[in-house]
Amino acid sequence: MAQQETVDVDEVFRVETHGIDPIPDAERHGSAKDLFWLWFGSNLTFTYVINGALAVAFGLSFWQATAVVVIGGLSFFAISAAGLSGIRTGTATLVISRAAFGIRGNFPAGVLNWVVSIGYTIVNTVVGTLALEVFFAEIGWQGGTAGRAVALLVTLALTFAVAMWGHATVQFAERWMAYVLAAGFGVLLLFVLPGADTAAAATAPGLSGWSLAFVVMFAGPFSYVPMPADYTRYLPRTTSLRSITWMGALGGFVSSVALGVAGVAAATQTDMTDAVAGAESLLPGWFQPLFLALVLGGSVTNSIITLYSSSLNLQVLGIPWSRARAIVISAAVTAVGSLAALFLTDFTTSLLSFLSLLIIVFAPWGGVFLADMLLRRCRYDSDALHAGSTGAYWYRSGYHPAALAALLAGMAFAALTCDSELWTGPLVAPLGGADLTLLGSVVSGLTYWALTRRRAPAYAPAA
């Protein structure tokens, strides 16, 4: 009797065996609706409440800040569209970007992306831990250092367990946590929105205030650019590309806009310098413990997808381990970073400043990647993505000169127009204080298009 070929099944609560290796057609499953719940659940995070409040702090009125929140939410259409490459290749985003940058040229961005993923996972873990610590206090347990340690352990365990199991469990958890979080944040909106001061005039935000508000709103979605294909690579090739774009985009748009508007409304009523405390002051006493649980849940749902993608990222960087083993590295670094952030008071501020500065790199990187995807119409030589020096994406000694030139052009523009705590570009003052960092993606994308658009054979899929 012929021996049957074994098939790795992507199942809930079963450790995923695939990593960045292409997913075979026989093992693909699911539908575009899964992407709605993934992006909806992972963006039900309190960060968007903070972002909305910051827009008001920059001087915008309620309606101006709301408009910025909505425009920021629309960027999820670009993020979701970036996942189309995953269904064509069956592999992760940072493998696919080898087609744009070359096998070796892709490496630096892979390192930085891992740093950013872990950095944001640490920030989310700290926010969730502090919320759970306050929750313990409000239900009667003043645990002190021990309480904080338990809160950290619980937050890390919830995140790590789901990400460790892998793709199917991540999607399952995001869907079911989305149901609970959506109901809870819906109640939050009912308490916060009616009291919003929609008539208050803007306090002369100027170009600086407007640009900073847009940077804050776009920074979150832009941080996902290296991830979308990680969650589309299991979908059957017959899945409608339009439905993939719409489902993922609507998921991210609805949750980010709803919570962003909640932050805008809250900022017109109370001091949101400490956003958790400020929002909590607008809520009835019986709902405050539940609110803290929502903050924790949102932190966990967002950390799950960043931690999961970080394990794929390590494989892209050449770690010769399975995805499940590689994630232990990310989890360990997250735990150490979270401990430092919780017991070294200035660590979190320094980390956030550092992460915000990295947009100088990642906005231009995203511009090149998306421009390359459009020029190729999502057609890739899947084998060449993994072939190294023998494949079509080796270019010149592993580097694609056009992509690197475009990336440098975008980074130069972003650095010149960046306004952050760690670096202020020389063009910020002449521009009236405007921060145009995000336009580095436009500069790099257009430069890449200009350098490569006449080289049609480079964008033809291999026979």
C-alpha positions in Angstrom: 0.0 0.0 0.0 1.3 3.4 -0.9 2.3 5.6 2.0 0.0 8.7 2.3 1.7 12.1 2.2 1.4 13.9 5.6 -0.2 17.3 5.6 0.6 19.9 8.2 -2.8 21.2 9.4 -3.2 24.8 10.7 -5.5 24.1 13.6 -6.6 26.1 16.7 -4.6 25.2 19.9 -2.1 23.1 17.8 1.4 24.5 17.4 1.8 25.7 13.8 4.6 23.9 12.0 5.0 26.3 9.1 7.2 29.4 9.2 8.3 31.5 6.2 8.3 28.4 4.0 5.6 28.7 1.3 2.2 27.4 2.3 1.2 24.5 -0.1 -2.2 24.9 -1.9 -3.5 21.7 -0.2 -3.1 23.3 3.3 -4.6 26.7 2.5 -8.0 27.5 4.1 -10.2 30.3 5.4 -11.8 33.3 3.9 -11.4 37.1 3.6 -13.8 37.5 6.6 -11.0 36.2 8.8 -9.0 39.3 8.0 -11.8 41.5 9.2 -11.7 40.0 12.6 -7.9 39.9 12.8 -7.5 43.6 12.0 -10.6 44.7 13.9 -9.6 42.8 17.1 -5.9 43.7 17.0 -6.7 47.4 16.7 -9.2 47.5 19.6 -6.4 49.0 21.6 -6.3 52.0 23.9 -3.5 53.5 21.9 -6.0 54.9 19.5 -7.8 56.7 22.3 -4.5 58.3 23.2 -3.9 59.3 19.6 -7.3 61.0 19.4 -6.6 62.9 22.6 -3.2 64.0 21.2 -4.9 65.5 18.2 -6.8 67.8 20.4 -3.7 68.5 22.5 -2.0 69.7 19.3 -4.7 72.4 19.0 -7.4 70.8 16.7 -11.1 71.2 17.4 -13.4 68.2 17.9 -14.4 68.1 14.2 -10.9 68.8 12.9 -9.4 66.0 15.1 -12.2 63.6 14.0 -11.4 64.3 10.4 -7.7 63.4 11.0 -8.8 60.2 12.8 -11.0 59.2 9.8 -8.2 59.9 7.3 -5.8 58.0 9.4 -8.2 55.0 9.4 -8.4 55.0 5.7 -4.7 54.1 5.5 -5.7 50.6 6.4 -6.8 50.1 2.8 -3.1 50.4 1.8 -2.1 48.1 4.7 -4.7 45.5 3.7 -3.7 45.7 0.1 -0.1 44.9 1.0 -1.4 41.5 2.1 -2.3 40.6 -1.5 1.3 39.5 -2.0 0.8 36.8 0.7 -1.9 35.0 -1.2 0.2 35.0 -4.4 3.4 33.7 -2.7 2.2 31.8 0.4 5.0 33.4 2.5 5.6 36.3 4.9 5.9 40.0 4.0 9.5 40.3 4.9 10.3 37.4 2.6 8.4 39.1 -0.3 10.2 42.4 0.2 13.4 40.6 -1.0 12.0 41.1 -4.5 12.3 44.8 -4.0 15.5 45.2 -2.1 17.4 42.0 -2.9 18.2 39.1 -0.7 21.0 40.9 1.2 19.5 44.4 0.8 16.4 43.2 2.7 18.4 42.3 5.8 18.8 45.7 7.5 15.1 46.4 7.3 14.4 42.9 8.7 16.6 43.7 11.8 14.9 47.1 12.3 11.5 45.7 11.9 12.2 43.0 14.6 13.4 45.8 16.9 10.2 47.8 16.2 7.9 44.8 16.7 9.5 44.0 20.0 9.5 47.6 21.1 5.8 48.0 20.5 5.1 44.7 22.2 7.0 45.9 25.2 5.0 49.1 25.3 1.7 47.2 25.0 2.8 44.8 27.7 3.6 47.6 30.0 0.3 49.4 29.4 -1.6 46.1 30.0 0.4 45.3 33.1 -0.2 48.7 34.7 -4.0 48.5 33.9 -4.2 45.0 35.5 -2.3 46.3 38.5 -4.8 49.1 39.0 -7.6 46.5 38.4 -6.2 44.4 41.3 -6.2 47.5 43.5 -9.8 48.4 42.7 -11.0 44.9 43.5 -9.2 45.1 46.9 -5.7 43.7 46.4 -2.9 46.2 47.1 -0.2 43.8 45.9 2.7 46.3 45.6 5.7 44.9 43.8 4.3 41.4 44.0 1.0 42.6 42.4 2.9 44.3 39.5 4.9 41.1 39.0 1.8 39.0 38.8 0.2 41.5 36.4 3.2 41.3 34.2 3.2 37.5 34.3 -0.4 37.3 33.4 -0.1 39.8 30.5 3.0 38.0 29.1 1.3 34.6 29.4 -1.8 35.6 27.6 0.2 37.1 24.7 2.9 34.4 24.5 0.5 31.4 24.6 -1.6 32.5 21.7 1.4 33.6 19.5 3.2 30.4 20.3 0.4 28.2 19.0 0.5 30.1 15.8 -1.6 31.3 12.9 -5.0 29.5 13.5 -5.0 30.3 17.2 -4.1 33.9 16.6 -7.1 34.3 14.2 -9.3 32.4 16.7 -8.3 34.5 19.7 -8.5 37.8 17.8 -12.1 37.0 16.7 -13.4 36.0 20.1 -11.5 38.8 22.0 -12.9 41.2 19.4 -16.5 40.3 20.4 -15.8 41.1 24.1 -13.7 44.2 23.5 -16.1 45.6 20.9 -19.0 45.3 23.4 -16.9 46.9 26.2 -15.5 49.8 24.1 -19.1 50.3 22.7 -20.2 51.0 26.3 -17.2 53.3 26.7 -18.4 55.3 23.7 -21.8 55.6 25.1 -20.4 57.3 28.2 -17.8 59.5 26.5 -19.4 60.7 23.3 -22.5 62.5 24.7 -20.4 65.0 26.7 -18.1 65.9 23.9 -17.6 69.7 23.4 -18.2 69.8 19.6 -18.5 73.6 19.6 -15.1 74.5 21.0 -12.9 76.3 18.5 -9.4 75.1 17.5 -6.6 76.8 19.3 -4.6 77.9 16.2 -2.9 74.5 15.6 -1.1 75.9 12.6 0.8 73.6 10.1 2.8 72.1 13.0 -0.3 71.0 14.9 -1.9 69.5 11.8 1.2 67.7 10.7 1.9 66.2 14.1 -1.7 65.0 14.3 -1.4 63.2 11.0 2.0 61.7 12.0 0.4 60.3 15.2 -2.6 58.9 13.3 -0.6 57.3 10.4 2.3 56.0 12.5 0.2 53.1 13.9 -1.1 51.7 10.6 2.3 52.3 9.0 3.9 50.1 11.6 1.9 47.2 10.1 3.4 47.5 6.6 5.9 44.6 7.2 3.1 42.3 8.4 0.0 41.9 6.2 1.1 38.9 4.1 1.9 37.0 7.4 -1.9 36.7 7.8 -3.0 36.2 4.2 -0.5 33.5 3.2 -2.9 30.6 4.3 -5.8 31.9 2.2 -6.7 29.8 -0.9 -5.5 31.3 -4.2 -9.1 31.6 -5.4 -9.9 34.1 -2.7 -11.1 37.4 -4.2 -8.3 40.0 -4.0 -10.9 42.8 -3.7 -12.5 41.0 -0.7 -9.1 40.6 1.0 -8.5 44.4 0.6 -11.9 45.4 1.8 -12.3 43.0 4.7 -8.9 43.8 6.3 -9.3 47.5 5.7 -12.7 47.7 7.2 -11.6 45.8 10.3 -8.7 48.2 11.0 -10.8 51.3 10.0 -13.8 50.6 12.2 -11.8 49.9 15.4 -9.2 52.6 15.0 -11.7 55.3 14.1 -14.2 54.4 16.8 -11.5 54.5 19.5 -9.8 57.5 18.0 -13.1 59.5 18.2 -13.5 58.4 21.8 -10.1 59.9 22.5 -11.0 63.1 20.8 -14.3 63.3 22.7 -12.6 62.6 26.0 -10.0 65.3 25.4 -12.6 68.0 25.0 -14.0 67.1 28.5 -11.0 66.3 30.8 -7.2 66.4 31.1 -5.9 63.4 29.1 -2.2 63.9 30.0 -2.6 60.5 31.7 -4.9 59.0 29.2 -6.0 56.0 31.2 -6.8 58.1 34.3 -8.4 60.8 32.2 -10.8 58.4 30.4 -11.5 56.6 33.7 -12.7 59.9 35.3 -15.5 60.1 32.7 -16.9 56.7 33.6 -19.2 55.6 36.4 -17.6 53.8 39.3 -19.1 50.4 38.4 -17.6 50.5 34.9 -14.1 51.5 35.9 -12.7 48.0 36.7 -14.2 46.8 33.4 -12.5 49.7 31.6 -9.2 48.6 32.9 -9.9 45.1 31.7 -10.5 46.5 28.3 -7.2 48.3 28.3 -5.5 45.0 29.2 -7.4 43.1 26.5 -6.6 45.6 23.8 -2.9 45.6 24.7 -2.9 41.8 24.5 -4.7 41.6 21.1 -2.2 44.0 19.6 0.8 42.3 21.1 -0.3 38.9 19.8 0.1 39.8 16.2 3.4 41.8 16.6 4.9 38.9 18.6 3.8 36.3 16.1 5.2 38.3 13.2 8.4 38.8 15.1 9.0 35.0 15.1 8.7 34.9 11.3 11.0 38.0 11.1 13.7 36.0 13.0 13.5 33.3 10.4 13.9 35.8 7.6 17.1 37.0 9.4 18.4 33.5 9.2 17.7 32.1 12.7 17.8 28.3 11.9 14.9 27.5 14.2 11.3 26.7 13.7 8.8 29.5 14.1 7.7 28.2 17.5 11.2 28.0 18.9 12.1 31.4 17.4 9.3 33.1 19.2 10.9 32.2 22.5 13.6 34.7 21.7 11.1 37.5 21.1 9.2 36.6 24.2 12.3 36.6 26.3 13.4 40.0 25.0 9.9 41.3 25.6 9.9 40.1 29.2 13.3 41.7 29.9 12.3 45.0 28.2 9.0 45.0 30.1 10.8 44.5 33.4 13.1 47.4 32.7 10.1 49.6 31.6 8.2 48.9 34.8 11.1 49.4 37.2 13.2 52.1 35.4 10.9 55.1 35.2 12.4 56.8 32.2 12.8 53.6 30.1 9.3 53.7 28.5 9.6 57.4 27.5 13.0 56.7 25.9 11.8 53.6 24.1 8.8 55.5 22.7 11.0 58.3 21.5 13.3 55.8 19.8 10.5 54.0 18.1 9.0 57.2 16.8 12.3 58.1 15.3 12.5 54.9 13.4 9.6 56.1 11.1 12.4 57.9 9.3 13.3 54.4 8.0 10.0 52.6 7.9 8.0 55.2 6.0 10.4 55.2 3.1 10.8 51.4 3.3 7.0 51.0 3.0 6.9 53.4 0.0 9.5 51.2 -1.9 7.7 48.0 -0.9 4.3 49.2 -2.0 5.6 50.8 -5.2 7.3 47.5 -6.1 4.2 45.5 -5.4 2.1 47.8 -7.7 4.7 47.6 -10.5 4.7 43.8 -10.3 0.9 43.7 -9.9 1.6 41.3 -7.0 3.3 38.8 -9.4 6.4 37.2 -7.9 8.7 34.3 -8.6 8.0 32.4 -5.3 10.9 30.1 -5.7 13.3 32.9 -6.3 12.3 34.6 -3.0 13.9 31.6 -1.2 16.7 30.8 -3.7 19.4 33.1 -2.5 22.2 33.8 -5.0 20.8 31.5 -7.7 17.4 33.3 -7.9 16.1 36.3 -9.8 16.2 38.6 -6.8 19.9 38.5 -6.2 20.4 41.5 -8.4 24.0 42.9 -7.8 25.7 40.8 -5.1 22.3 40.5 -3.3 21.4 44.2 -3.4 18.9 46.0 -5.7 20.5 49.4 -6.4 17.3 51.1 -7.5 15.5 50.2 -4.3 18.4 51.2 -2.0 18.7 54.6 -3.9 15.0 55.2 -3.5 15.1 54.2 0.2 18.0 56.6 0.8 16.1 59.4 -1.0 13.0 58.9 1.2 15.1 58.6 4.4 16.9 61.9 3.6 13.6 63.7 3.0 12.1 62.2 6.2 15.2 63.1 8.3 15.2 66.7 7.0 11.5 67.1 7.9 11.3 65.1 11.2 10.3 66.7 14.4 10.8 64.3 17.4 12.3 64.5 20.8 15.5 62.9 19.7 15.9 64.6 16.3 14.6 67.8 14.7 15.3 68.1 11.0 16.8 71.4 9.6 13.7 72.0 7.4 11.2 71.9 10.2 11.6 75.5 11.3 11.4 76.9 7.7 8.3 74.8 7.2 6.6 76.5 10.2 7.1 73.5 12.5 5.6 71.0 10.1 6.6 67.3 10.5 6.5 65.8 7.0 8.2 62.5 8.0 5.5 60.3 6.5 5.9 61.9 3.1 9.2 60.1 3.0 7.2 57.1 1.8 5.9 59.1 -1.2 9.4 60.3 -2.1 10.8 56.8 -1.9 7.9 55.3 -3.8 8.0 57.8 -6.6 11.8 57.6 -6.8 11.6 53.8 -7.1 9.0 54.1 -9.8 11.1 56.5 -11.8 14.1 54.3 -11.6 12.5 51.0 -12.5 9.3 51.6 -14.5 11.1 51.2 -17.9 12.6 47.8 -16.9 9.5 45.7 -17.6 11.3 42.3 -17.7 12.3 42.8 -14.0 8.6 42.7 -13.2 7.6 39.6 -15.2 7.0 36.4 -13.2 9.3 33.6 -13.8 8.1 31.0 -16.3 
